[in-house]
């Protein structure tokens, strides 16, 4: 058995383990002998002896004009373990004492909206991927289809559209366009609760997707850009506004 490695697992440093084992093997000896046997320089050996003495694993005595150092019986390792267990218990008690304050800080942090910004087609892909990965039970959607098509085609998000088609999601939407609703919107059961209105009646410049506890907002005027806001209160407010608009058109 590699005793030095085992002692390190019990909390000894590498040099503490070497000094303790050398002293245990030698018995009472001056520091220079322990240093030589441990292959640790003399100054460092003194520091290790002080550390081990503080932990009850070594002691010293004077004989004549010399000071001798000796390792305590290995049974002391059990006392060391008990000290560590006591220390762990004290730290557990400290954590339990702090926990209410830490939980309050965490709750305050979680209540703050988390906002991520995106740009271009890569950003739109990232938003679409976040919607898919959210596994939301319901999605509410507002889209200016004409502005959207200035940046993207129906082939830009095939994975997203296929997963929406297959998923059993309560999917409602308001689509604004000057043209006819696309054929796939009309034939796809996933879009049966979509309402199509003339964009002159509802001049909406971009896209909003309400899902999970998030809201994704994209604008298509100029360079496409958007944000995902993660906050249950904001999600609920935007959802209420969506439903007011949905029931009014």
Wavefront OBJ file of the C-alpha trace (Angstrom):
o trace
v 0.000 0.000 0.000
v 1.246 3.498 -0.853
v 0.889 4.974 2.620
v 1.786 8.503 1.552
v -1.048 8.521 -1.003
v -3.467 7.115 1.563
v -2.495 9.807 4.054
v -3.096 12.437 1.358
v -6.631 11.092 1.001
v -7.035 11.706 4.740
v -6.072 15.352 4.328
v -2.282 15.302 4.630
v -0.266 17.307 2.158
v 2.350 15.388 0.199
v 5.214 16.673 2.352
v 3.273 16.226 5.600
v 2.793 12.568 4.676
v 6.499 12.142 3.914
v 7.584 13.790 7.162
v 5.097 11.841 9.289
v 6.075 8.467 7.772
v 9.792 9.243 8.098
v 9.334 10.200 11.749
v 7.167 7.139 12.433
v 9.856 4.911 10.954
v 12.774 6.578 12.766
v 11.202 7.169 16.148
v 12.430 10.177 18.172
v 15.080 11.980 16.118
v 16.381 15.485 15.449
v 14.877 17.376 12.533
v 17.894 16.865 10.272
v 17.478 13.084 10.399
v 13.758 13.293 9.648
v 14.489 15.729 6.817
v 17.018 13.352 5.303
v 14.766 10.291 5.553
v 11.721 12.172 4.177
v 13.753 13.726 1.340
v 12.334 17.121 2.271
v 14.595 20.121 2.939
v 15.186 21.036 6.547
v 13.301 24.356 6.584
v 10.224 22.767 5.006
v 10.469 19.825 7.422
v 10.212 22.272 10.334
v 7.056 23.769 8.788
v 5.548 20.313 8.247
v 6.372 19.280 11.834
v 4.620 22.405 13.149
v 1.575 21.621 11.049
v 1.489 17.985 12.144
v 2.006 18.952 15.784
v -0.934 21.351 15.584
v -3.044 18.465 14.338
v -1.879 16.166 17.119
v 0.130 13.869 14.821
v 3.635 14.771 16.077
v 5.211 15.980 19.288
v 8.679 16.981 20.546
v 10.852 16.966 23.633
v 14.309 18.158 24.654
v 17.102 15.811 25.580
v 20.269 17.501 26.659
v 20.785 20.388 24.282
v 18.886 18.798 21.395
v 15.238 18.797 20.467
v 13.795 15.513 19.280
v 10.644 15.081 17.247
v 8.473 11.997 17.097
v 5.373 10.850 15.267
v 2.347 10.114 17.438
v 0.829 6.627 17.374
v -1.169 5.902 14.179
v -4.276 5.516 16.363
v -4.298 9.306 16.419
v -5.548 9.157 12.832
v -8.949 8.196 14.223
v -8.914 11.355 16.343
v -7.983 13.310 13.251
v -10.949 11.787 11.429
v -13.249 12.705 14.326
v -11.944 16.273 14.164
v -12.712 16.344 10.447
v -16.205 14.983 11.047
v -16.753 17.649 13.700
v -15.547 20.304 11.295
v -17.893 19.012 8.570
v -20.803 19.091 11.020
v -19.957 22.658 11.968
v -19.840 23.641 8.296
v -23.186 21.906 7.686
v -24.676 23.882 10.564
v -23.212 27.067 9.095
v -24.702 26.314 5.682
v -28.101 25.570 7.231
v -27.901 28.878 9.090
v -27.088 30.780 5.883
v -29.575 28.916 3.684
v -32.631 31.168 4.230
v -30.625 34.255 3.241
v -29.018 32.466 0.282
v -32.415 31.213 -0.917
v -33.826 34.733 -0.675
v -30.968 36.088 -2.794
v -31.443 33.285 -5.322
v -35.204 33.895 -5.504
v -34.622 37.597 -6.129
v -32.157 36.749 -8.898
v -34.544 34.278 -10.546
v -37.326 36.872 -10.556
v -35.213 39.190 -12.712
v -35.740 38.774 -16.466
v -32.973 36.990 -18.343
v -32.441 38.518 -21.762
v -30.439 37.154 -24.704
v -29.852 39.064 -27.941
v -29.625 37.618 -31.476
v -28.909 38.915 -34.970
v -29.372 37.703 -38.550
v -30.371 34.270 -39.764
v -28.079 32.610 -37.203
v -29.950 34.417 -34.458
v -33.299 33.379 -35.909
v -32.109 29.764 -36.020
v -31.021 30.029 -32.376
v -34.460 31.336 -31.384
v -36.251 28.602 -33.349
v -34.020 25.978 -31.714
v -34.777 27.361 -28.259
v -38.504 27.076 -28.994
v -38.110 23.436 -30.073
v -35.971 22.516 -27.053
v -38.377 24.177 -24.617
v -40.963 21.400 -25.224
v -43.668 23.942 -24.417
v -47.260 22.702 -24.204
v -48.541 25.819 -25.936
v -47.178 28.405 -28.335
v -48.705 31.771 -29.206
v -47.373 33.465 -32.281
v -47.680 36.829 -34.039
v -45.918 37.226 -37.387
v -45.686 39.783 -40.183
v -45.329 37.219 -42.942
v -44.376 39.694 -45.669
v -41.505 41.189 -43.649
v -40.428 37.704 -42.587
v -40.181 36.586 -46.226
v -37.815 39.438 -47.022
v -35.264 37.634 -44.864
v -36.258 33.937 -44.849
v -37.957 31.334 -46.980
v -40.117 28.418 -45.850
v -37.062 26.182 -46.344
v -34.961 28.023 -43.764
v -36.517 26.199 -40.789
v -37.628 22.751 -42.049
v -36.770 20.977 -38.785
v -38.736 23.492 -36.740
v -41.767 23.330 -39.024
v -41.745 19.516 -39.076
v -41.530 19.250 -35.295
v -44.340 21.759 -34.862
v -46.394 19.739 -37.337
v -45.886 16.476 -35.421
v -46.058 17.828 -31.893
v -49.335 17.947 -30.024
v -49.107 21.605 -29.082
v -51.814 24.145 -28.439
v -50.585 26.426 -31.230
v -52.359 29.714 -31.903
v -51.245 32.534 -34.129
v -51.985 35.827 -35.817
v -50.424 36.197 -39.266
v -50.463 39.545 -41.025
v -49.969 39.600 -44.801
v -51.072 41.412 -47.933
v -51.198 38.168 -49.868
v -53.002 34.864 -49.571
v -52.211 32.547 -46.665
v -49.549 30.011 -47.741
v -50.891 26.598 -48.718
v -48.962 24.773 -46.007
v -50.512 27.004 -43.360
v -53.958 26.139 -44.665
v -53.325 22.380 -44.902
v -51.218 21.886 -41.751
v -53.370 20.845 -38.742
v -50.822 22.489 -36.435
v -51.900 25.874 -37.815
v -55.671 25.378 -37.621
v -55.978 28.058 -34.917
v -54.109 30.653 -36.943
v -55.897 33.810 -37.992
v -54.837 35.683 -41.106
v -55.478 39.397 -41.368
v -54.435 42.161 -43.727
v -51.328 43.893 -42.447
v -52.908 47.251 -43.186
v -55.408 46.437 -40.444
v -52.774 45.147 -38.035
v -49.468 46.811 -38.840
v -47.036 44.624 -36.906
v -43.355 44.954 -37.886
v -41.883 41.636 -36.787
v -42.580 38.457 -34.848
v -43.443 37.466 -31.283
v -43.422 33.884 -29.993
v -44.769 33.170 -26.505
v -43.731 29.775 -25.109
v -42.851 28.119 -21.800
v -41.868 30.982 -19.505
v -40.249 32.920 -22.347
v -41.036 35.463 -25.018
v -39.036 35.678 -28.248
v -39.278 38.972 -30.153
v -37.838 39.501 -33.646
v -37.883 42.611 -35.786
v -37.438 42.401 -39.561
v -37.127 46.089 -40.369
v -33.621 46.447 -41.770
v -31.310 43.816 -40.276
v -33.141 40.959 -38.582
v -32.531 40.951 -34.834
v -34.271 39.693 -31.758
v -34.294 38.871 -28.067
v -35.446 36.034 -25.840
v -36.824 37.227 -22.515
v -37.101 34.551 -19.835
v -39.481 35.659 -17.106
v -42.852 34.155 -16.120
v -44.503 37.517 -15.365
v -43.478 39.065 -18.687
v -44.533 35.865 -20.456
v -47.955 36.055 -18.805
v -48.436 39.747 -19.660
v -47.529 39.275 -23.328
v -49.761 36.192 -23.472
v -52.716 38.223 -22.130
v -52.079 40.903 -24.747
v -51.868 38.240 -27.468
v -55.197 36.743 -26.455
v -56.854 40.176 -26.428
v -55.643 40.737 -29.971
v -56.489 37.168 -31.043
v -60.085 37.444 -29.786
v -60.491 40.880 -31.373
v -59.546 39.943 -34.936
l 1 2 3 4 5 6 7 8 9 10 11 12 13 14 15 16 17 18 19 20 21 22 23 24 25 26 27 28 29 30 31 32 33 34 35 36 37 38 39 40 41 42 43 44 45 46 47 48 49 50 51 52 53 54 55 56 57 58 59 60 61 62 63 64 65 66 67 68 69 70 71 72 73 74 75 76 77 78 79 80 81 82 83 84 85 86 87 88 89 90 91 92 93 94 95 96 97 98 99 100 101 102 103 104 105 106 107 108 109 110 111 112 113 114 115 116 117 118 119 120 121 122 123 124 125 126 127 128 129 130 131 132 133 134 135 136 137 138 139 140 141 142 143 144 145 146 147 148 149 150 151 152 153 154 155 156 157 158 159 160 161 162 163 164 165 166 167 168 169 170 171 172 173 174 175 176 177 178 179 180 181 182 183 184 185 186 187 188 189 190 191 192 193 194 195 196 197 198 199 200 201 202 203 204 205 206 207 208 209 210 211 212 213 214 215 216 217 218 219 220 221 222 223 224 225 226 227 228 229 230 231 232 233 234 235 236 237 238 239 240 241 242 243 244 245 246 247 248 249
